[in-house]
């Protein structure tokens, strides 16, 4: 039996997306606060001596694969 996107199913999907988005925003904000506290505790000289931040966007072949944390 196939399901269609009726109003009830749409409402459930919408609620799930909203709940997930709220969770992600809250987790991101908490991590930003933690990182801010850690960095503010360091001196400017110590921060300046750190390696520059680098970012490598995933290629099409890498999408869906976990990257190893440094």
HUBELMO-V131894 format. One record per residue. N is the residue number from 1. RES is the residue in three letters. SS is DSSP state (A for helix, B for strand, O for the rest). Layout:
n=N res=RES ss=SS
n=N res=RES ss=SS
This chain:
n=1 res=UNK ss=O
n=2 res=UNK ss=O
n=3 res=UNK ss=O
n=4 res=UNK ss=O
n=5 res=UNK ss=O
n=6 res=UNK ss=O
n=7 res=UNK ss=A
n=8 res=UNK ss=A
n=9 res=UNK ss=A
n=10 res=UNK ss=A
n=11 res=UNK ss=A
n=12 res=UNK ss=A
n=13 res=UNK ss=A
n=14 res=UNK ss=A
n=15 res=UNK ss=A
n=16 res=UNK ss=A
n=17 res=UNK ss=A
n=18 res=UNK ss=A
n=19 res=UNK ss=A
n=20 res=UNK ss=A
n=21 res=UNK ss=A
n=22 res=UNK ss=A
n=23 res=UNK ss=A
n=24 res=UNK ss=A
n=25 res=UNK ss=A
n=26 res=UNK ss=A
n=27 res=UNK ss=A
n=28 res=UNK ss=A
n=29 res=UNK ss=A
n=30 res=UNK ss=A
n=31 res=UNK ss=A
n=32 res=UNK ss=A
n=33 res=UNK ss=A
n=34 res=UNK ss=A
n=35 res=UNK ss=A
n=36 res=UNK ss=A
n=37 res=UNK ss=A
n=38 res=UNK ss=A
n=39 res=UNK ss=A
n=40 res=UNK ss=A
n=41 res=UNK ss=O
n=42 res=UNK ss=O
n=43 res=UNK ss=O
n=44 res=UNK ss=A
n=45 res=UNK ss=A
n=46 res=UNK ss=A
n=47 res=UNK ss=A
n=48 res=UNK ss=A
n=49 res=UNK ss=O
n=50 res=UNK ss=O
n=51 res=UNK ss=O
n=52 res=UNK ss=O
n=53 res=UNK ss=O
n=54 res=UNK ss=O
n=55 res=UNK ss=O
n=56 res=UNK ss=O
n=57 res=UNK ss=O
n=58 res=UNK ss=O
n=59 res=UNK ss=O
n=60 res=UNK ss=A
n=61 res=UNK ss=A
n=62 res=UNK ss=A
n=63 res=UNK ss=O
n=64 res=UNK ss=O
n=65 res=UNK ss=O
n=66 res=UNK ss=O
n=67 res=UNK ss=O
n=68 res=UNK ss=O
n=69 res=UNK ss=O
n=70 res=UNK ss=O
